[in-house]
Amino acid sequence: MGQYDGLTPEERARITEIQDLLIDRYVEQNEAREEDDNARVKEIGREIKELQREKEKIKEWATT
């Protein structure tokens, strides 16, 4: 059984969208880190955590 078998197509699409957003945020965070923009690094870090939480909530639905 696949990791997302219990999810609707919309939920799977949202996970894909979140994964794409996470990639973008990690790239932005690395760029901010290279520019020594610590405030931006922290802000992006919070966005990353929120996206990860949303992704985990959706994945939990697949197991219930």
CORRAGI-V590904 format. One record per pair of residues at least 24 apart in sequence whose ideal C-beta (glycine too) atoms are under 6 Angstrom apart, sorted by the first residue. I is the first residue (numbers start at 1). GAP is how many residues later the second one is. D is the distance in whole Angstrom. If there is no record, write none. Layout:
i: (I | I)
gap: (GAP | GAP)
d: (D | D)
This chain:
i: (4 | 6 | 7 | 11 | 15 | 15 | 18 | 18 | 21 | 22)
gap: (58 | 56 | 55 | 47 | 40 | 43 | 33 | 37 | 30 | 29)
d: (6 | 3 | 5 | 5 | 6 | 6 | 5 | 5 | 6 | 5)
